[in-house]
Amino acid sequence: MSLRTEQEAFTKDVIKLLTFIFDSGFTCTMGEVMRTAEQQKLYVRDGRSKTMNSYHLKKLAIDLNIFKNGVLIYDRATLQPIGNYWTQLSSVNQWGGNWKSFKDLPHFERHV
């Protein structure tokens, strides 16, 4: 598939994910989708990212701030069902909470 086609499929999955989050009793706000190379360099420099090969650069990643009762949730066990839902939508979807070395709980991407 072309990059644009992958971006479209990613967007459709994000819509499903947002619906799942709200239907599960959570709320969320959206963070970054598109990121410039300059911004990515700053994140790597500051330790907020480990790579210059971020899927944000391809518009195939989104960071979501997920809340329960107005409180930001940053607990992997609580967010795991959301991560599981995301990864079952497509075999190429990855959730940062499942990564081995660098846990990135707000991060959802389409890895192509």
N, C-alpha and C positions, 0 to 999 in steps of 0.2 A: 504494500500500500504506500501511497505517497505520504509525505509529511502532513499535508493538509487533510488528507483522509484520516490519518491517525489522530490529528488534533480534533477532528469532528467526532470520532468514536470516543475519544477521551472526554470531550464535553458532554456527550450523551451519558456516559458513565458517571460523571460528576453530578449531573442532574439526578440520577437515580440515588447516588450516595447522599446528596443533600436531603432528598425526600426521606430516605431511611433514617438519617440522623434525627430529623424533626419528628418523624413518626415513632421513634424510639424514646421520645421524651427529653431529648437534648435540644440545644439550640447551637448555632454556630455563626461565626463571622468569617469572611474570606480574607486570606492573606494573599501572598504573591502567586501569580501564575507565570506571567512573563517576567524575565529578569535579564538585564543587560550583562554583557561580559564584564563590564567595569564593576557593576554591583557584585557579581559573583566573585571577582578578585578580592573585593573588600571582605566578603563573607569568609573566604578561605583565609585571608590574612588574619581576621579576627577570631578564627576557630569556629565560626558558625556553620561552616561547610568544610568538607574534606576533599572536594574535587572541583575541577574546572569543567567537568563533564556533566553538569547538572541538567536534568530534564526540564528545568524551568527555562533554560536557554532555548529550548525547542517548543515551549508552550505545551508541554506534556506533563506538567506537575502542578499541584496546588497545595498550599498550606492552609489548613483550616483550624481556627481557634474554636474548640468545642467546649460548651458550657452545660452544666446541670444546675438548675436552680440559681442561675446567675453567677456560678463559680466556675472559673476556668479549670478544666479537667486535664491533668497531666499525669495520669496514672495509667500505666499500660494495661493492667487487668481490666479496668473499667472501659477502656477504649478498644480492647481486643475484638469484641463483637462487630464494631464498626470497621476495623481493619479486616476482619474475616469477610464481611459483606463485600468490601471493596475488591478483595482478591478473588472472590468467587464470581464477580461480574465478568472477568476476562483473565485468561492465563498470563497476559502480559501486564496486568495491574500489580503494583507492589505498594505495600504500606511501610513507611519508615519505622514503625514500631516493631516490625519483624526483622529488621536488619540486625546482624550479629554484633558489629563493633560500635556503630554510631547510631543510637536510637534517636529517631526523628519522628516523634509521635504525631505532630500536626501534618506530616507530609504524605501525600498520595500521588502516585505517578503511574504513567503508562510507559513501560520499559520496552522500547522497540529498537 
